[in-house]
Amino acid sequence: MTHPERVCVAAIAGSFGVRGEVRLKSFTADPEAVADYAPLTTEDGARSFDLTLGKSIKGAFAARLSGVRTKEEADALKGTRLFALRSKMPDLPDDEFYHADLIGLEVVDTGGTVLGRIRAIHDHGAGDLLEIYGPGLKSTVLVPFTREIVPTVDIAAGRIVADPPEGLF
């Protein structure tokens, strides 16, 4: 499994004000550090933006993106995810991972049975949850991403080993 060359670090939640500023949600551990990784690109790499953070506003920042001058241009970018080059990102400690590296990994139990794949990572304030989908599951399953429940993450092998609570799968 190859590491993507880019990591999703932010998303545009819509426009802010009337002069082309956007509401920017930062996904970096230190939310203000997102500006350090500019220029940021769209997922397809077609557009690149320099970034100037403004004030903090309800779970986001007012931000100015290069080339975005009007409220209409800012509105048109709503929902756009922004990516930084992995080479600009800090190296992580051994027990931390970029979400982009976990999505798509195969999930096996401690007996080697495939449980599914990671679809998404959610954080509702009490720690990360892995959303797992796969064959035989009526719906996705949320598994707490803790060392006890997920003792092994092997990015190179493209899999994690999980020891989920009885009855979860």
N, C-alpha and C positions, 0 to 999 in steps of 0.2 A: 504494500500500500504506500503510495507516494504522498508526501506532505504537500498540500496545495502551496503554491508560492506566495499566495496572499491569504490574509486572515481578515474576517469581517470584524471591524472595530466600531462601527456606528451604523445608525439608520436615520433617515430623514422622516420626521413625524408630521411634517407639513410646513407651512409658511409661518413666519412670526413678524408681525408688523406689515408695513406697506412698502418697505424699501428693499425687498429681495432677501431678507434674512430668513433662515430656516430654524425650525425646532429640531435640534439634533440630539438623538439618544446615543450616549456613549456606552460601549460594551467593554471598555478597558478597565482593569482593576482600579486604577486611579482615573476617574472619569475625565479629569482635566488633561490627562496625558495624551488623549486622543489627538490633540493638535500637534504633538511631537512627531507623529507618524505621517504627516502630510508630505507630499500630495497623496490624497485618497482617491481611489478610482471606483467606478461603478463595477458591478459584478462581471460584466462582459469586457471591462477594460476600455470601453469606447470613450468614456469621459473621465477626466482627471480634474481634481479641485484642490487648490490651496485652501486652507481653513483658518479662520480667525474666530476664536471663541469669544462670545459676549457673556452676558450675565446668566446665572443659573435660573432656570424657570421650571417649576414643578416636574421633577424627574427628567429634565432635559437641559439643554443650553440653547440660548439664542446664539446663532452662529452665522458667519458670513462665508459663503463659498465663492471662490473666484469665478467670474463669468455669469453669476446669477444676480441680476440687477432689479428684477421686478417681483411683486407678489405672485404674479401669474407664473413666472419661471420657477419660483420656489414651490408653489402649489403643484406644479407638474412633476416635481421630484418626490412628492410624498410617497413613502413606502420604499424608496430606493435604499439599498444596503450599500455601505461604503467599505472599501477594503484597503488595507495597508500591505506593503511588501513584508513578508515574513522576516527578511533580513534586517528590517528596521525594528522588529519587535524584540523585547528583552528575552534572554534565555530563561526558561522557567525552572524552578526547583523540581526535583524528581517526582514529587507527588502532586504537581499541578499540570493541567493540560489546557490547550486551546480547544474551545468547543468545536471548531472546524475540524480538528483532528479526530474527535470522537464520533461525529456523525457518520453513520454508515458502517461502523465497526460491527462485526459479528459478536453476539453475546452467547456464551456457552455456560452451562452450570458446572459445578465442581466435579461432575461425572463425565463431562465432555459432550453432553446433549445440547444441541443448538436450541436456544430459546428464541432467537430472533436477531434483529439489528437495531442499532440506535437510530431513531428518527430525529430526535431533538433533545436538547437539554433545557430544563426549566428551573428557574429559581424564584420561588414565591416568598422568599424571606427566611425560610428555615433550612436552607441548604439546597444544593443542586439535586434535581430529580432527572434520571435518564428515562426518556420515553422510548419504549421498545415495542416494535411491531414484528410480526412474523407469522409463519404458517401455524394454523391451529389456534390462533388467538382471535377471539371475537372482536376485540378492540385492543387498542394499545395498552400497555402496562407501564405504570410509573414505578421506578425502582430508585430508592434513595442512593445517591452516589457517595457512599461512605466507605472507608477502608474495610469495615467489617463485612459489608454486603458485596463490595466489589474489590476483592483482595488483589486482583491482577489486571493491569491495563498494559497490553502489549501492542503499541501503535505499529511497530515494525511488522508484526505478524497479522495485524488487522483484526484483532479480537480482544475482548475482555472476558474475564472469568467472573461470574456472579454467583453468590450464595444467597439467593433471595429468601425471605421469610416463607415458611410453609404455606401453601395454598395461594400464593400470588400468581403462579402460572398454571 
